[in-house]
């Protein structure tokens, strides 16, 4: 599984695996123990994780979510030491430790909460994405 196969739906919590496209939308399966299927229509805001990025103060202006997940996995592995319900200042400090140049004016606490939740979900239900990310990084540096 890759980040291109995992989606989020605006207004719905959690992450979903893309199962199949249909004429009027996409069939998704929740990334949790329930594995419930849902039909996302064209009117719903659906985002694939590989298309999401985080605002930074760098010249580029953003960094891909995949890169941020790689950094989190490299630095924290299986234990973030924080959860999505942590205090706002703790969440900001966490992201600052992973991504020192994130734009704190454009990245909201709710965004950081989503990042932490998504990381936990990926770690539990799609750990191969995080380990693949590390392997692809190793191959690039070789």
Secondary structure as UniProt FT lines:
FT   HELIX           3..5
FT   STRAND          6..9
FT   TURN            10..11
FT   STRAND          16..21
FT   STRAND          25..30
FT   STRAND          37..41
FT   TURN            42..43
FT   STRAND          46..48
FT   HELIX           49..51
FT   STRAND          53..56
FT   STRAND          62..64
FT   HELIX           65..76
FT   TURN            77..78
FT   TURN            84..85
FT   HELIX           88..98
FT   TURN            100..101
FT   TURN            104..106
FT   HELIX           109..125
FT   HELIX           127..141
//
